Amino acid sequence: MKAFVSWSGKYSREVASILKKYLPCILQGLDVFMSQHDLESGERWGNKLANELNESEFGIICLTNSNLNSPWILFEAGALTKQFDGRACSLLLDDLSATDITGPLSQFQNRKFERSEILKLVIDLNKNMQKPMSESQLGLIFDKWYPDISNEYNKVTEDKTEEPTTNVSVREDRELLEEILTKVRGLNSKPSLRERNMPEEFLSFVIDAISDNSKDILIKIVEFRENGDHASKNALIAQYPEEIKELSRHFLIKVEDGEILVKSEIHETASYWLG
């Protein structure tokens, strides 16, 4: 099984490196991808990263106070969840708690970097392996390796320095993301994101994470809104309650007093990516 570890920033990268090093020791046959380690010199990194995101069956997103709005984190999280059978969790670092996680990232399970939570993460990974181990056997192997994991994590935490909060409008990151996004979604014939003046929230990644049924309903909502058919748009609430709930949970729409509300920037993004 392939697992993809997502990171942004020095501290997040160093914690991701610990997972890269030790998770395969606990789970034989687990292939952990992390771009710092696995993109060889001279390799077309855009193709490689797109392929790894597409083929991974589990994602671990290393979150810190400084990278919650990182475009890399948002992009990779959206790509990881686009597959129907995909699994992902957020590993909360610094003093982050579940209440700090909002928007697209709030759909994932949260784990803290502490023994009981890392064990739960390993159990989740084991369940998705082709030949999972028994919990008793897994526990013995985990007990062997966790002291090493904990020692390295404590050292990284003690040595970490304050990092600036990631700004999602950084031009360099936007340009790099566009190259990968084009490969992942097959949008070679589409105009560039900059030419479209896309909103900064990367709403296209959120759309990737929802079910096909919900995508169909979002298309209907956009079409009814464009045609001024607000009655039909609002009637979808009763007809498709689960899809409406999912769209609301991902902040693509808002239901208020029996009416579906769509922000203008979401409407523009949905029209482009679904159209």
C-alpha positions in Angstrom: 0.0 0.0 0.0 1.1 3.5 -0.8 0.9 6.3 1.8 1.5 10.0 1.0 2.8 12.3 3.7 2.0 15.9 3.1 4.0 18.7 4.7 4.8 22.4 4.4 7.5 24.2 6.4 10.6 23.1 8.1 9.0 21.7 11.3 6.3 19.9 9.4 8.9 18.5 7.0 11.0 17.1 9.9 8.0 15.4 11.5 7.1 14.0 8.1 10.6 12.6 7.8 10.2 10.7 11.0 7.0 9.1 9.6 8.8 8.3 6.4 11.6 6.6 8.3 9.7 4.6 10.9 6.2 3.7 9.5 7.7 1.1 7.0 9.6 -0.4 9.9 6.3 -1.1 11.7 4.3 -2.1 8.7 6.3 -4.2 6.3 5.2 -3.5 2.7 4.1 0.1 3.4 5.5 2.5 0.8 5.6 6.0 2.2 6.1 8.9 -0.3 7.4 12.2 0.8 8.6 14.7 -1.9 11.8 15.8 -0.1 13.1 12.2 -0.1 11.6 10.7 -3.2 12.0 13.2 -6.0 15.3 12.3 -7.6 17.6 15.0 -9.1 16.6 15.8 -12.6 13.3 14.0 -12.4 10.2 15.8 -13.8 8.8 16.5 -10.3 5.4 17.6 -11.5 4.7 14.2 -13.2 6.1 12.3 -10.2 4.1 14.2 -7.6 0.9 13.9 -9.7 1.4 10.2 -10.0 2.1 9.6 -6.4 -1.0 11.7 -5.3 -3.1 9.7 -7.8 -1.9 6.3 -6.7 -1.8 6.8 -2.9 -4.4 5.0 -0.8 -3.8 6.8 2.5 -2.7 10.4 3.3 -1.1 11.9 6.4 -1.2 15.7 6.5 1.3 17.2 9.0 -0.4 20.4 10.2 1.2 23.2 12.2 0.1 26.7 13.3 2.0 28.2 10.3 0.8 25.9 7.5 -3.0 25.7 7.9 -3.5 27.9 4.8 -0.6 26.5 2.8 -1.5 26.0 -0.9 0.6 22.8 -0.9 -1.4 21.4 2.0 -4.7 22.3 0.5 -3.8 21.0 -2.9 -2.5 17.7 -1.7 -5.4 17.2 0.7 -7.9 17.7 -2.1 -6.0 15.4 -4.4 -5.7 12.6 -1.8 -9.4 12.6 -1.1 -10.6 12.6 -4.8 -10.5 8.8 -4.9 -13.6 7.0 -3.6 -11.6 4.6 -1.4 -9.1 7.2 -0.2 -8.2 7.6 3.4 -6.5 10.6 5.1 -5.9 12.1 8.5 -4.4 15.3 9.9 -1.6 15.0 12.3 -1.9 18.0 14.6 1.4 19.5 15.7 2.4 22.6 17.8 -0.6 23.2 20.1 -3.2 22.7 17.5 -6.5 21.1 18.4 -9.5 19.8 16.4 -11.3 23.1 16.9 -8.5 25.0 15.1 -9.1 23.1 11.8 -11.7 24.6 9.5 -12.6 24.5 5.8 -11.6 21.6 3.6 -9.2 20.1 6.2 -12.0 19.7 8.8 -13.3 16.6 6.9 -10.4 14.5 8.0 -9.8 12.6 11.3 -7.4 14.3 13.6 -4.5 12.7 15.4 -2.1 14.3 17.9 1.6 13.3 18.0 1.4 11.2 21.2 1.6 7.5 21.8 -2.0 6.5 21.8 -2.9 8.6 18.8 0.1 7.4 16.7 -0.9 3.9 17.6 -4.4 4.6 16.2 -2.9 5.9 13.0 -0.8 2.8 12.6 -3.9 0.6 13.3 -5.8 2.6 10.6 -2.9 2.0 8.1 -2.7 -1.7 9.0 -6.5 -2.1 8.3 -5.9 -0.9 4.7 -2.8 -3.1 4.1 -3.3 -6.0 1.6 -2.3 -8.5 4.4 -3.0 -6.7 7.7 -1.4 -8.0 10.9 -3.3 -9.0 14.0 -3.6 -6.2 16.6 -1.5 -8.2 19.1 1.4 -8.6 16.6 1.1 -5.0 15.6 1.2 -3.9 19.2 4.5 -5.7 19.8 6.1 -4.2 16.8 4.8 -0.7 17.6 6.1 -1.0 21.2 9.6 -1.8 19.8 9.8 1.2 17.5 7.8 3.9 19.3 10.6 4.9 21.7 12.8 5.8 18.7 9.9 7.7 17.1 9.2 9.6 20.3 12.9 10.5 20.9 13.3 11.9 17.4 10.0 13.8 17.6 11.0 15.3 20.9 14.4 16.4 19.5 12.8 18.0 16.5 10.2 19.8 18.7 12.9 21.1 21.0 15.0 22.4 18.2 12.2 24.0 16.1 12.1 27.7 15.5 9.0 29.9 14.9 8.0 29.9 11.3 6.0 32.6 9.5 2.4 31.8 8.6 2.1 30.6 5.0 0.6 33.2 2.7 -1.6 31.4 0.1 -1.1 34.2 -2.5 2.7 33.6 -2.9 3.3 33.7 -6.6 6.0 31.0 -6.7 3.7 28.5 -4.9 0.8 29.3 -7.2 2.8 28.7 -10.3 4.2 25.4 -9.1 0.7 24.2 -8.1 -0.7 25.1 -11.5 1.8 22.7 -13.1 0.8 19.8 -10.9 -2.9 20.7 -11.0 -2.9 20.6 -14.8 -1.4 17.1 -14.8 -3.7 15.7 -12.1 -6.9 17.0 -13.7 -5.9 16.8 -17.3 -6.6 20.5 -18.0 -4.0 21.1 -20.6 -6.6 22.8 -22.8 -7.9 25.1 -20.1 -6.6 28.7 -19.6 -4.2 29.3 -16.7 -5.6 30.0 -13.2 -4.0 33.4 -13.2 -5.9 34.4 -16.3 -9.1 33.3 -14.7 -8.4 35.4 -11.6 -9.3 32.4 -9.4 -10.1 33.0 -5.7 -7.3 32.3 -3.3 -9.1 29.5 -1.4 -8.4 26.9 -4.1 -12.0 25.8 -4.1 -11.3 23.4 -7.0 -9.5 21.1 -4.5 -12.7 21.0 -2.3 -14.8 20.1 -5.3 -12.4 17.2 -5.9 -13.2 15.8 -2.4 -17.0 15.5 -2.8 -18.9 12.6 -4.2 -20.1 12.3 -7.8 -23.7 12.7 -6.7 -22.9 15.9 -4.9 -21.0 17.2 -8.0 -24.1 16.6 -10.0 -26.3 18.6 -7.5 -23.7 21.4 -7.5 -24.0 21.6 -11.3 -27.8 21.8 -11.0 -27.5 24.6 -8.3 -25.1 26.6 -10.6 -27.3 26.1 -13.6 -30.5 27.1 -11.8 -28.7 30.1 -10.3 -27.5 31.2 -13.7 -31.0 30.8 -15.2 -32.6 32.7 -12.3 -34.6 29.6 -11.4 -34.3 30.0 -7.6 -37.4 27.9 -6.9 -35.9 24.8 -8.5 -32.6 25.4 -6.9 -34.2 25.6 -3.4 -36.3 22.5 -4.1 -33.2 20.4 -4.2 -33.0 20.6 -0.4 -35.9 18.2 0.0 -35.0 16.0 -3.0 -31.3 15.5 -2.2 -30.8 16.0 1.6 -27.5 14.0 1.8 -25.9 15.7 -1.1 -27.0 19.1 0.2 -25.5 18.2 3.6 -22.2 17.2 2.0 -22.0 20.4 0.0 -22.8 22.5 3.1 -20.2 20.6 5.1 -17.5 21.4 2.5 -18.6 25.1 2.5 -19.6 25.1 -1.1 -23.1 26.2 -0.3 -25.0 27.5 2.7 -28.6 26.6 3.5 -30.4 29.3 5.4 -34.2 29.5 6.0 -34.9 26.8 3.4 -32.8 28.7 0.7 -29.6 27.7 -0.9 -27.1 30.5 -0.9 -23.9 30.4 -3.1 -21.2 33.0 -2.7 -20.2 34.6 -6.0 -16.6 33.3 -5.9 -17.9 29.8 -5.3 -20.3 30.1 -8.1 -17.6 31.3 -10.4 -15.2 28.4 -9.4 -17.9 25.7 -9.6 -18.9 26.9 -13.1 -15.3 26.7 -14.3 -14.3 23.4 -12.8 -17.6 21.6 -13.4 -18.5 23.2 -16.7 
